[in-house]
Amino acid sequence: MTQAPEIHGLCPAPFNAVKDAFAANFTDAPEGLNELAARFSVTIDGEVAVDLWAGSADLAGATPFTEKTLVPVFSTGKAVMALMIARCVDKGLLSYEDRVADHWPAFGAAGKDQLTVGQLMSHQSGLPGFSEGVEPAIWFDRQAVLDRLATQTPLWEPGTASGYHPITIGYLAGELFRIVDGRSMGTALREDFAQPFDLDLWIGLPEGEHGRVAQLRKPAAAPDLGPIDAIKKAAFLDRGSAPGGRGSTEWRMAEIPSANLHGTAKDLARMMSMIATGGALDGRAVLSEETLAQATRERIHGQDRVLPYVMSWAAGFTRNEGLNVFGPNPLAVGHCGWGGSMAFADPDARVSAAYVMTRQSPHLIGDPRALRLVEALYAAL
């Protein structure tokens, strides 16, 4: 057992068990996944109630992890992406029942003309990756990715099943957003949320901010995808399934809403508090309850074609029903990211929370360190 580092932040006495769980993740984590650095933040009724951080921002242990340290959260950023699309719906720029091809005609090729926005956002388009091999560098040529996906024949009939789209969904949703809003999703996140609400969240991180980013230790093992087939290979295992150079300057600066959001746990939890509070952020109405209901309701439920789970997908969010990784309430929604990060909101408890860390694990959903923290949180409520 190792010694716990000094823990910083906010933790009122009723949540001492959360602080204890946070400390235990550094000294006696499940599966030997002792933290190198981590942060766990909680809002209740939209107010930050718990905010803990500890550890070193670099792998050498020379630079303290602080409240200003940014962490790449990979697919956890899909929850923010889903909120950005919901904002378009709330503004009347989109409907979840619109056909994607009505806004983006080229996308309707090869049998995708009837796919709705809600189906796209719930991973039903049949485009979890490229059907033919590509070089990883293609991901840095946004238009090349979009052109290829728009013309590609789906890997299954759209609308008949979900199959998690690890990277492609960010390009598809990002292009749909750009068409109807006129801005990139990263620009809109900055202008509509980060600046007015003081949220340290970035899709596309300017080079001047890169010095604040924590270093990550990659997982010691690959995730368990279950039996491998052509669909899972396209999504995760082909040479070009993901961008090269993760952690490079080029990768950090690119806008990939599905994969490279950088931010803090506190501001992820604050962003997700919109779902927990009926559409308010810092007391200001941002999304209507009707839009939230549409964004978070179940769009499809069943065995996912990519992930080895029975999934309940909302419009971009993982629904808690059946998974029970976002607390005990089935209506909670959120997303997990490569290595263990997560963010969620629970409208029943009016709680949102986020967990980020620098030691990555192979868990696709429900990292045991995050589960320990969430269990301690709900025991304290």
Sequence and secondary structure as in RCSB ss.txt:
>XXXX:A:sequence
MTQAPEIHGLCPAPFNAVKDAFAANFTDAPEGLNELAARFSVTIDGEVAVDLWAGSADLAGATPFTEKTLVPVFS
TGKAVMALMIARCVDKGLLSYEDRVADHWPAFGAAGKDQLTVGQLMSHQSGLPGFSEGVEPAIWFDRQAVLDRLA
TQTPLWEPGTASGYHPITIGYLAGELFRIVDGRSMGTALREDFAQPFDLDLWIGLPEGEHGRVAQLRKPAAAPDL
GPIDAIKKAAFLDRGSAPGGRGSTEWRMAEIPSANLHGTAKDLARMMSMIATGGALDGRAVLSEETLAQATRERI
HGQDRVLPYVMSWAAGFTRNEGLNVFGPNPLAVGHCGWGGSMAFADPDARVSAAYVMTRQSPHLIGDPRALRLVE
ALYAAL
>XXXX:A:secstr
       EEE  GGGHHHHHHHHHHHHS GGG   SEEEEEEEETTEEEEEEEEEBSSTTS SB  TT BEE GG
GGHHHHHHHHHHHHHTTS  TTSBHHHH GGGGGGGTTT BHHHHHTT SS SS SS   GGGGG HHHHHHHHH
HS  SS TTS     TTHHHHHHHHHHHHHHSS HHHHHIIIIIHHHT  EEES  GGGGGGB   B  SS    
 S  HHHIIIIISTTSS S TTSHHHHHS  TTT EEE HHHHHHHHHHHHTTSEETTEE S HHHHHHHHS SE
EEE SSSSSEEEE SSSEE TTT  S S TT EEEE TTS EEEEETTTTEEEEEEESB  S SS  HHHHHHHH
HHHHH 
